Amino acid sequence: MVSVRDVAENCMGVSGTISVNRDIYGYIFRDGSNRLFGGLGGNDTFPATGQPTARSLRAQLELAKGLSINVCVFLVNHENDFSGAVTIDDVTKIQYAIQVMRDIYAQAPLGVRKIYWRRIGTAEAGNYTVISDKPEAEDLADDFSGPNDGIDVFFVQSILNAGGWSNSDGPCDKDSKDGLTGAVLEVSGGRRGTGVLLAHEVGHYLRLPTGPSINNFMGTDPDGDGIDSINSNSTGVTASQASTMRSGCWVKSTCGSG
């Protein structure tokens, strides 16, 4: 039977007092009502259950022990006192989005093991709070980088003419500075939609092309303009996609005992 302490110590590198939300899930923010995911409603819930996600501690422990990825989340224009552009609502939305990505990737199955949190302050962020195009997204990822064992994901306030940008088949070494070394997403959408977008953009980084249908998390490109279409119900994963995701250089090997 998988244990919290085994996963924390052998997969997360955490010992001593263990917090499930902080150390196993990587969720470090709560809103004024002590909620990890903030207020939910409408398309922010899963229609079948009415719950925010299919969150299960047992499932997270099993997935974190298996083949997994690490993700480094950058909050662009964020101050610790929330005096920058990033709000409490933004960070609880991002935590919700991470959980939605976990639920989608669990179908592979592929875990999301560690979450690294990084802050780009107001002075450093400059014009990166709003991204105009892919070259500017590339500049952002070139100027900032997280631990080299995690996929960088930059959350900005908005992106013009797209919801996000990512490198298709991201480089295994971010120090190579080969194109867009990470994913850049806007945080202006709904919670569940942001989660699908996060799974989609990281999916590109994990070598996945545009998908076969709008019901798939990799969506479609019906206009052939290079801009994929997805919605809050784009959650399917094919067997071929699962195989590709699990075989990439960013995937961490199994850990823990048993």
C-alpha positions as a LaTeX table, in Angstrom:
\begin{tabular}{lrrr}
\hline
Residue & $x$ (\AA) & $y$ (\AA) & $z$ (\AA) \\
\hline
Met1 & 0.00 & 0.00 & 0.00 \\
Val2 & 1.43 & 3.36 & $-1.01$ \\
Ser3 & 2.09 & 5.79 & 1.87 \\
Val4 & 2.22 & 9.56 & 2.10 \\
Arg5 & 5.58 & 9.49 & 3.88 \\
Asp6 & 7.16 & 7.15 & 1.33 \\
Val7 & 6.17 & 9.41 & $-1.58$ \\
Ala8 & 7.11 & 12.59 & 0.29 \\
Glu9 & 10.56 & 11.33 & 1.25 \\
Asn10 & 11.52 & 9.27 & $-1.80$ \\
Cys11 & 9.78 & 11.17 & $-4.60$ \\
Met12 & 9.47 & 14.75 & $-3.32$ \\
Gly13 & 12.60 & 14.91 & $-1.16$ \\
Val14 & 10.59 & 16.05 & 1.87 \\
Ser15 & 11.15 & 14.79 & 5.41 \\
Gly16 & 9.90 & 15.75 & 8.84 \\
Thr17 & 6.43 & 17.23 & 9.14 \\
Ile18 & 4.50 & 16.60 & 5.94 \\
Ser19 & 1.59 & 18.61 & 4.57 \\
Val20 & $-0.42$ & 16.69 & 1.97 \\
Asn21 & $-1.51$ & 19.79 & 0.04 \\
Arg22 & 1.89 & 21.50 & 0.16 \\
Asp23 & 4.27 & 18.56 & $-0.15$ \\
Ile24 & 2.31 & 15.94 & $-2.12$ \\
Tyr25 & 0.22 & 18.19 & $-4.38$ \\
Gly26 & 2.40 & 21.32 & $-4.33$ \\
Tyr27 & $-0.53$ & 23.64 & $-3.54$ \\
Ile28 & 0.73 & 26.51 & $-1.38$ \\
Phe29 & $-1.95$ & 29.20 & $-1.78$ \\
Arg30 & $-5.40$ & 29.64 & $-0.21$ \\
Asp31 & $-7.91$ & 32.43 & $-0.70$ \\
Gly32 & $-9.63$ & 34.47 & 2.00 \\
Ser33 & $-12.10$ & 31.64 & 2.58 \\
Asn34 & $-9.26$ & 29.11 & 3.03 \\
Arg35 & $-9.96$ & 27.47 & $-0.35$ \\
Leu36 & $-7.19$ & 25.96 & $-2.47$ \\
Phe37 & $-9.14$ & 26.34 & $-5.71$ \\
Gly38 & $-11.14$ & 29.50 & $-5.04$ \\
Gly39 & $-14.78$ & 29.94 & $-5.98$ \\
Leu40 & $-16.15$ & 27.48 & $-8.52$ \\
Gly41 & $-19.25$ & 27.45 & $-10.65$ \\
Gly42 & $-20.64$ & 26.93 & $-14.14$ \\
Asn43 & $-18.06$ & 25.35 & $-16.44$ \\
Asp44 & $-15.53$ & 25.29 & $-13.60$ \\
Thr45 & $-17.04$ & 22.01 & $-12.33$ \\
Phe46 & $-16.99$ & 18.59 & $-13.93$ \\
Pro47 & $-20.54$ & 17.96 & $-15.19$ \\
Ala48 & $-20.63$ & 14.29 & $-14.19$ \\
Thr49 & $-19.90$ & 14.91 & $-10.51$ \\
Gly50 & $-20.35$ & 18.62 & $-9.85$ \\
Gln51 & $-16.99$ & 18.50 & $-8.09$ \\
Pro52 & $-14.04$ & 20.80 & $-8.86$ \\
Thr53 & $-11.89$ & 17.86 & $-10.02$ \\
Ala54 & $-11.58$ & 14.12 & $-9.54$ \\
Arg55 & $-8.98$ & 14.73 & $-6.81$ \\
Ser56 & $-7.95$ & 11.58 & $-4.97$ \\
Leu57 & $-4.96$ & 11.36 & $-2.61$ \\
Arg58 & $-4.47$ & 7.68 & $-3.37$ \\
Ala59 & $-4.44$ & 8.39 & $-7.10$ \\
Gln60 & $-1.96$ & 11.24 & $-6.67$ \\
Leu61 & 0.38 & 9.07 & $-4.60$ \\
Glu62 & 0.29 & 6.28 & $-7.20$ \\
Leu63 & 0.80 & 8.68 & $-10.09$ \\
Ala64 & 3.60 & 10.60 & $-8.36$ \\
Lys65 & 5.44 & 7.31 & $-7.76$ \\
Gly66 & 5.10 & 6.25 & $-11.37$ \\
Leu67 & 6.34 & 7.89 & $-14.56$ \\
Ser68 & 5.88 & 11.61 & $-13.94$ \\
Ile69 & 6.86 & 15.12 & $-14.91$ \\
Asn70 & 7.85 & 18.10 & $-12.77$ \\
Val71 & 6.47 & 21.56 & $-13.54$ \\
Cys72 & 7.93 & 24.95 & $-12.64$ \\
Val73 & 5.21 & 27.62 & $-12.43$ \\
Phe74 & 6.25 & 31.23 & $-12.99$ \\
Leu75 & 3.87 & 33.95 & $-11.76$ \\
Val76 & 4.66 & 36.93 & $-13.98$ \\
Asn77 & 4.33 & 40.35 & $-12.30$ \\
His78 & 3.73 & 38.87 & $-8.85$ \\
Glu79 & 4.63 & 40.38 & $-5.49$ \\
Asn80 & 4.41 & 38.40 & $-2.26$ \\
Asp81 & 1.88 & 40.87 & $-0.87$ \\
Phe82 & $-0.19$ & 40.60 & $-4.06$ \\
Ser83 & 0.44 & 44.23 & $-4.95$ \\
Gly84 & 1.44 & 43.23 & $-8.49$ \\
Ala85 & $-0.80$ & 42.08 & $-11.34$ \\
Val86 & $-1.23$ & 38.53 & $-9.95$ \\
Thr87 & $-4.19$ & 38.17 & $-7.58$ \\
Ile88 & $-5.29$ & 35.58 & $-5.02$ \\
Asp89 & $-7.93$ & 34.52 & $-7.53$ \\
Asp90 & $-5.20$ & 33.98 & $-10.13$ \\
Val91 & $-3.10$ & 31.67 & $-7.95$ \\
Thr92 & $-6.04$ & 29.56 & $-6.76$ \\
Lys93 & $-7.13$ & 29.32 & $-10.40$ \\
Ile94 & $-3.65$ & 28.11 & $-11.36$ \\
Gln95 & $-3.74$ & 25.47 & $-8.61$ \\
Tyr96 & $-7.11$ & 24.32 & $-9.93$ \\
Ala97 & $-5.65$ & 24.24 & $-13.45$ \\
Ile98 & $-2.78$ & 22.04 & $-12.27$ \\
Gln99 & $-5.28$ & 19.61 & $-10.79$ \\
Val100 & $-7.27$ & 19.53 & $-14.03$ \\
Met101 & $-4.03$ & 18.77 & $-15.90$ \\
Arg102 & $-3.33$ & 15.98 & $-13.41$ \\
Asp103 & $-6.78$ & 14.50 & $-14.02$ \\
Ile104 & $-6.25$ & 14.58 & $-17.80$ \\
Tyr105 & $-2.72$ & 13.15 & $-17.69$ \\
Ala106 & $-3.83$ & 10.39 & $-15.31$ \\
Gln107 & $-5.46$ & 8.77 & $-18.33$ \\
Ala108 & $-2.00$ & 8.16 & $-19.87$ \\
Pro109 & $-1.15$ & 7.36 & $-17.01$ \\
Leu110 & 1.43 & 10.10 & $-16.40$ \\
Gly111 & 1.84 & 11.83 & $-13.06$ \\
Val112 & 2.65 & 15.43 & $-12.22$ \\
Arg113 & 5.09 & 14.96 & $-9.36$ \\
Lys114 & 6.75 & 18.19 & $-8.18$ \\
Ile115 & 5.47 & 21.74 & $-8.54$ \\
Tyr116 & 8.13 & 24.43 & $-8.29$ \\
Trp117 & 6.80 & 27.95 & $-7.72$ \\
Arg118 & 8.75 & 30.98 & $-8.97$ \\
Arg119 & 7.92 & 34.67 & $-8.92$ \\
Ile120 & 8.85 & 37.36 & $-11.47$ \\
Gly121 & 8.37 & 40.67 & $-9.68$ \\
Thr122 & 6.77 & 43.78 & $-11.11$ \\
Ala123 & 10.09 & 45.49 & $-11.83$ \\
Glu124 & 11.53 & 42.41 & $-13.54$ \\
Ala125 & 8.36 & 41.58 & $-15.47$ \\
Gly126 & 8.42 & 44.79 & $-17.51$ \\
Asn127 & 6.23 & 44.38 & $-20.59$ \\
Tyr128 & 5.87 & 40.60 & $-20.12$ \\
Thr129 & 2.60 & 40.98 & $-18.18$ \\
Val130 & 0.83 & 41.00 & $-21.58$ \\
Ile131 & 2.41 & 38.92 & $-24.36$ \\
Ser132 & 1.94 & 40.21 & $-27.90$ \\
Asp133 & 3.17 & 37.25 & $-29.97$ \\
Lys134 & 5.24 & 34.07 & $-29.95$ \\
Pro135 & 8.61 & 35.86 & $-30.31$ \\
Glu136 & 7.85 & 37.80 & $-27.13$ \\
Ala137 & 6.89 & 34.53 & $-25.41$ \\
Glu138 & 10.26 & 33.13 & $-26.50$ \\
Asp139 & 11.99 & 36.19 & $-25.01$ \\
Leu140 & 10.23 & 35.63 & $-21.68$ \\
Ala141 & 11.32 & 31.99 & $-21.52$ \\
Asp142 & 14.84 & 33.01 & $-22.57$ \\
Asp143 & 15.14 & 35.61 & $-19.79$ \\
Phe144 & 13.87 & 33.36 & $-16.97$ \\
Ser145 & 14.32 & 29.66 & $-16.27$ \\
Gly146 & 13.53 & 27.28 & $-13.42$ \\
Pro147 & 15.16 & 24.04 & $-12.28$ \\
Asn148 & 16.32 & 22.00 & $-15.23$ \\
Asp149 & 14.31 & 18.95 & $-14.13$ \\
Gly150 & 10.97 & 20.71 & $-14.57$ \\
Ile151 & 9.01 & 22.09 & $-17.52$ \\
Asp152 & 8.68 & 25.87 & $-17.21$ \\
Val153 & 5.16 & 27.30 & $-17.41$ \\
Phe154 & 4.77 & 31.09 & $-17.39$ \\
Phe155 & 1.41 & 32.54 & $-16.41$ \\
Val156 & 0.82 & 36.07 & $-17.74$ \\
Gln157 & $-2.28$ & 38.23 & $-17.52$ \\
Ser158 & $-3.15$ & 37.93 & $-21.20$ \\
Ile159 & $-1.82$ & 36.94 & $-24.62$ \\
Leu160 & $-2.93$ & 38.72 & $-27.78$ \\
Asn161 & $-4.50$ & 36.49 & $-30.46$ \\
Ala162 & $-3.86$ & 33.23 & $-28.58$ \\
Gly163 & $-4.50$ & 31.59 & $-25.22$ \\
Gly164 & $-0.98$ & 30.20 & $-24.95$ \\
Trp165 & 2.24 & 29.33 & $-26.73$ \\
Ser166 & 4.54 & 26.34 & $-26.37$ \\
Asn167 & 7.39 & 24.65 & $-28.16$ \\
Ser168 & 6.25 & 21.54 & $-30.01$ \\
Asp169 & 8.75 & 18.94 & $-28.78$ \\
Gly170 & 10.41 & 21.05 & $-26.09$ \\
Pro171 & 14.20 & 20.77 & $-25.72$ \\
Cys172 & 15.44 & 18.34 & $-23.08$ \\
Asp173 & 17.90 & 20.93 & $-21.77$ \\
Lys174 & 16.41 & 24.38 & $-21.17$ \\
Asp175 & 19.91 & 25.84 & $-21.11$ \\
Ser176 & 20.09 & 25.11 & $-24.83$ \\
Lys177 & 17.78 & 28.09 & $-25.44$ \\
Asp178 & 16.36 & 26.33 & $-28.46$ \\
Gly179 & 13.24 & 28.30 & $-29.37$ \\
Leu180 & 10.54 & 28.45 & $-26.70$ \\
Thr181 & 11.94 & 26.62 & $-23.66$ \\
Gly182 & 8.65 & 26.35 & $-21.80$ \\
Ala183 & 4.98 & 27.20 & $-22.14$ \\
Val184 & 3.41 & 30.64 & $-21.80$ \\
Leu185 & $-0.28$ & 30.85 & $-20.83$ \\
Glu186 & $-2.75$ & 33.58 & $-20.00$ \\
Val187 & $-4.60$ & 33.39 & $-16.71$ \\
Ser188 & $-7.66$ & 35.36 & $-17.81$ \\
Gly189 & $-9.94$ & 32.43 & $-18.67$ \\
Gly190 & $-12.19$ & 30.23 & $-16.52$ \\
Arg191 & $-10.68$ & 27.75 & $-14.09$ \\
Arg192 & $-11.46$ & 24.56 & $-15.94$ \\
Gly193 & $-10.65$ & 26.08 & $-19.32$ \\
Thr194 & $-7.29$ & 27.23 & $-17.96$ \\
Gly195 & $-6.63$ & 23.68 & $-16.79$ \\
Val196 & $-7.33$ & 22.23 & $-20.23$ \\
Leu197 & $-5.14$ & 24.94 & $-21.78$ \\
Leu198 & $-2.32$ & 24.06 & $-19.37$ \\
Ala199 & $-2.57$ & 20.36 & $-20.23$ \\
His200 & $-2.67$ & 21.27 & $-23.93$ \\
Glu201 & 0.41 & 23.51 & $-23.95$ \\
Val202 & 2.49 & 21.16 & $-21.80$ \\
Gly203 & 1.27 & 18.39 & $-24.10$ \\
His204 & 2.90 & 20.19 & $-27.04$ \\
Tyr205 & 6.10 & 20.40 & $-25.00$ \\
Leu206 & 5.85 & 16.65 & $-24.52$ \\
Arg207 & 5.98 & 16.18 & $-28.33$ \\
Leu208 & 2.26 & 16.00 & $-29.07$ \\
Pro209 & 0.89 & 17.60 & $-32.25$ \\
Thr210 & $-2.59$ & 19.03 & $-32.61$ \\
Gly211 & $-5.14$ & 16.36 & $-31.73$ \\
Pro212 & $-7.81$ & 14.45 & $-33.62$ \\
Ser213 & $-10.94$ & 16.18 & $-32.28$ \\
Ile214 & $-12.31$ & 18.97 & $-30.12$ \\
Asn215 & $-13.03$ & 16.35 & $-27.44$ \\
Asn216 & $-9.30$ & 15.60 & $-27.20$ \\
Phe217 & $-7.07$ & 17.71 & $-24.95$ \\
Met218 & $-4.86$ & 18.54 & $-27.93$ \\
Gly219 & $-7.89$ & 19.92 & $-29.77$ \\
Thr220 & $-8.08$ & 20.63 & $-33.49$ \\
Asp221 & $-6.95$ & 23.29 & $-35.96$ \\
Pro222 & $-10.03$ & 23.58 & $-38.20$ \\
Asp223 & $-8.80$ & 26.71 & $-40.01$ \\
Gly224 & $-5.27$ & 25.48 & $-40.59$ \\
Asp225 & $-3.94$ & 28.75 & $-39.18$ \\
Gly226 & $-1.70$ & 27.19 & $-36.53$ \\
Ile227 & $-4.06$ & 28.20 & $-33.70$ \\
Asp228 & $-5.56$ & 25.15 & $-32.00$ \\
Ser229 & $-9.18$ & 25.07 & $-30.83$ \\
Ile230 & $-9.99$ & 23.57 & $-27.43$ \\
Asn231 & $-12.73$ & 24.07 & $-24.87$ \\
Ser232 & $-13.42$ & 23.13 & $-21.25$ \\
Asn233 & $-14.56$ & 19.65 & $-22.32$ \\
Ser234 & $-11.43$ & 18.85 & $-24.37$ \\
Thr235 & $-10.16$ & 16.18 & $-21.99$ \\
Gly236 & $-9.73$ & 12.95 & $-23.97$ \\
Val237 & $-6.36$ & 11.22 & $-24.39$ \\
Thr238 & $-5.63$ & 8.58 & $-27.05$ \\
Ala239 & $-3.44$ & 5.52 & $-26.57$ \\
Ser240 & $-0.93$ & 6.93 & $-29.07$ \\
Gln241 & $-0.74$ & 10.24 & $-27.21$ \\
Ala242 & $-0.25$ & 8.41 & $-23.92$ \\
Ser243 & 2.65 & 6.42 & $-25.35$ \\
Thr244 & 4.35 & 9.56 & $-26.67$ \\
Met245 & 3.89 & 11.50 & $-23.43$ \\
Arg246 & 5.34 & 8.70 & $-21.30$ \\
Ser247 & 8.44 & 8.21 & $-23.47$ \\
Gly248 & 9.80 & 11.77 & $-23.53$ \\
Cys249 & 13.04 & 13.03 & $-22.00$ \\
Trp250 & 11.14 & 15.10 & $-19.41$ \\
Val251 & 9.55 & 12.03 & $-17.85$ \\
Lys252 & 10.96 & 11.02 & $-14.47$ \\
Ser253 & 11.41 & 7.37 & $-13.58$ \\
Thr254 & 9.48 & 5.56 & $-10.88$ \\
Cys255 & 10.38 & 6.28 & $-7.27$ \\
Gly256 & 9.60 & 5.15 & $-3.74$ \\
Ser257 & 9.28 & 1.67 & $-2.31$ \\
Gly258 & 6.90 & $-1.11$ & $-3.27$ \\
\hline
\end{tabular}
